């Protein structure tokens, strides 16, 4: 199992309509074959200044690669992520 996570902040003002539209648009990621346990998260810790997180799981590297190459993911990254995300950090995990 691979757990794919990303924390990020948007270029949009907190609580804005643009912020809400971005988060809603991300729902398309849950529809990609192989994606399990997709979550959209609001970051609450004072220990960092990222605002949101996405988390999802994949059965294996094949499923994860399929997600990365899937047209819905590619379009989301191109059309929403690149123009609207101010900063991010991606972390992928496997269980020990």
C-alpha positions as CSV (number, residue, x, y, z in Angstrom):
1,X,0.0,0.0,0.0
2,X,1.2,3.5,-0.9
3,X,-0.2,6.5,1.0
4,X,0.1,9.6,-1.2
5,X,-0.1,12.9,0.7
6,X,0.4,16.6,-0.2
7,X,0.1,19.7,2.0
8,X,-0.4,23.0,0.3
9,X,-1.5,26.6,0.4
10,X,-3.5,28.3,-2.2
11,X,-3.0,31.7,-3.9
12,X,-6.6,32.5,-3.0
13,X,-7.8,34.4,0.1
14,X,-8.9,32.1,2.9
15,X,-12.6,31.5,2.8
16,X,-13.0,32.9,-0.7
17,X,-15.2,31.5,-3.4
18,X,-12.1,30.7,-5.5
19,X,-10.7,28.6,-2.6
20,X,-14.0,26.7,-2.4
21,X,-14.1,26.1,-6.1
22,X,-10.5,24.7,-6.1
23,X,-11.3,22.3,-3.3
24,X,-14.5,21.2,-5.0
25,X,-12.6,20.7,-8.3
26,X,-10.3,18.3,-6.5
27,X,-13.2,15.8,-6.1
28,X,-12.3,14.6,-9.6
29,X,-9.2,12.9,-8.2
30,X,-11.4,10.5,-6.2
31,X,-12.8,9.2,-9.5
32,X,-9.5,8.1,-10.9
33,X,-9.2,4.3,-10.9
34,X,-7.0,3.0,-8.1
35,X,-7.6,5.9,-5.7
36,X,-8.8,4.7,-2.3
37,X,-9.6,6.7,0.8
38,X,-9.4,10.1,-0.8
39,X,-9.5,12.9,1.8
40,X,-9.4,16.7,1.6
41,X,-8.1,18.1,4.8
42,X,-7.7,21.4,6.5
43,X,-4.4,21.8,8.3
44,X,-4.9,23.0,11.9
45,X,-1.4,22.9,13.5
46,X,0.5,26.1,14.3
47,X,3.7,24.2,13.6
48,X,3.5,24.9,9.8
49,X,1.9,27.4,7.5
50,X,0.3,25.1,5.0
51,X,-3.5,25.4,4.8
52,X,-4.8,22.1,3.3
53,X,-3.9,18.5,2.6
54,X,-5.0,15.8,0.3
55,X,-4.5,12.1,1.2
56,X,-5.2,9.0,-0.7
57,X,-4.1,5.4,-0.9
58,X,-3.1,3.0,-3.7
59,X,-2.7,-0.8,-3.6
60,X,0.6,-0.7,-5.3
61,X,3.1,1.2,-7.5
62,X,1.1,0.2,-10.6
63,X,-2.1,1.9,-9.3
64,X,-0.1,4.9,-8.2
65,X,1.6,5.3,-11.6
66,X,-1.8,4.9,-13.3
67,X,-3.1,7.8,-11.1
68,X,-0.2,10.1,-12.0
69,X,-0.6,9.4,-15.7
70,X,-4.4,9.5,-15.8
71,X,-5.9,12.3,-17.9
72,X,-8.1,13.6,-15.1
73,X,-5.0,14.0,-12.8
74,X,-2.9,15.5,-15.6
75,X,-5.7,18.0,-16.4
76,X,-6.2,18.9,-12.7
77,X,-2.5,19.6,-12.2
78,X,-2.3,21.7,-15.4
79,X,-5.5,23.6,-15.1
80,X,-6.0,24.0,-11.3
81,X,-2.9,23.0,-9.3
82,X,-0.2,24.9,-11.2
83,X,-2.0,28.2,-11.5
84,X,-3.7,28.2,-8.0
85,X,-1.3,26.6,-5.5
86,X,1.2,28.9,-3.9
87,X,3.4,26.2,-2.3
88,X,3.2,22.5,-1.5
89,X,5.1,19.5,-0.1
90,X,4.4,16.0,-1.3
91,X,5.1,12.9,0.8
92,X,4.5,9.3,-0.2
93,X,4.6,6.6,2.4
94,X,4.7,2.8,2.6
95,X,4.2,0.9,5.8
96,X,7.2,-0.4,7.6
